[in-house]
């Protein structure tokens, strides 16, 4: 996936691999996925303080990264009442519990 990512030029934020979830970008990793509108991805990346310079951010998380960021993302998402974000983080933290997580049994 990294070789392919190197060929992509126009996007707001790129999430590489199954562990890189929007929830981590939103809650704790710092990459921003506020997408450019009206085809602006041709010349700009995600919204940040350097919005006038084209910088495209990306996120790649291995198992150690998941162990570090998933639980804080679960807690913050739960606190904010954002259950879909919580589930997205929790599934990556505990994939063996996917049925219980996605059924809403833990809500």
N, C-alpha and C positions, 0 to 999 in steps of 0.2 A: 504493500500500500504506500510506502514512503516514496518509491520510485514514481508511482502514478501521481502522488501529491506534488512532486517536483515539476510535473508537466502542466498542472492546473494553474491558471493565472487569474481568473475572475471569480471571486467568491467572497462572502462576508466573513465567515470563519469556517475552518475545515476540521472535522472531527474524524480522526483516523483510527480505525479498528473498532471492535464491538465494545470495548471498555470506555471509549471516549464519548461521553454523553453530554448533551446540552445542559443537563442539571449541574454538572461540575463546573461548566463555564459560567452558568448563572450564579452559582452559590459560592464557589471557593477557589477556582483556578486562575481567574483573571482574564482568560480569553473571552472576548465579547462577541456574541453572535447577533447583535442588532444589525440586521441585514440592510444593505443599501437598497433603496427603492428606485423605480423607474430606470432600470438597467444601469444604475450607477456603479455596480460591481465591476464594470469595465475599467474604472479608474480609481476606485476606493475599496478598502476592506471594511471590517466591522467598525462600529462607532467607538472612538476613543479620543483622547486629547490631541492626538496627531492626525485628526481627521482630514487635514489638508494635504497629507503625504500618503501615498499608497503603501500601506503595510498590511499584509494579510497574515493574520494570526492562525495558529493551529494548535491542536491538543492531541497528544498521544499518551495513553496511560497504561502502564503494565500492572501486574498484580500487586506490586508494592505500592504503586500509586493509588490503586483502588483501596487498599488497606488504610492508606493515609487520609484520603479525602471523602470516601463514601459515607462513613458514619456522620461526620459533620454536615454533609449535604442532606442526609436523612433527617437529622435533627432540625436543621434550619427549614427545610421544606415542610416538615410536620408543624413547626411553630407558625409558619406562614399560611398553613392550610392548603398547601399545594401538593395534593396527594399524588398526582401523576409524576411530579418531579421526585417525590419521596420514593415512589415505587421504582422509578428508573434507576435511582441510586441503589436502592435496596436489592434489586435484582442482580446488579453487578457485584454487590457485596456478598450476597447469599443466593447464587443461582440455583442451588438445590431446592430452594423454597419458592420457586417461581409460581407454582400454582396457588399457594397460600397468599403470596404477595399480590398477584394480579386479580385474584377473586375478590379482593376487598376485605378479606377476613382479618387483616391487620389494621384496618383503618380506624 
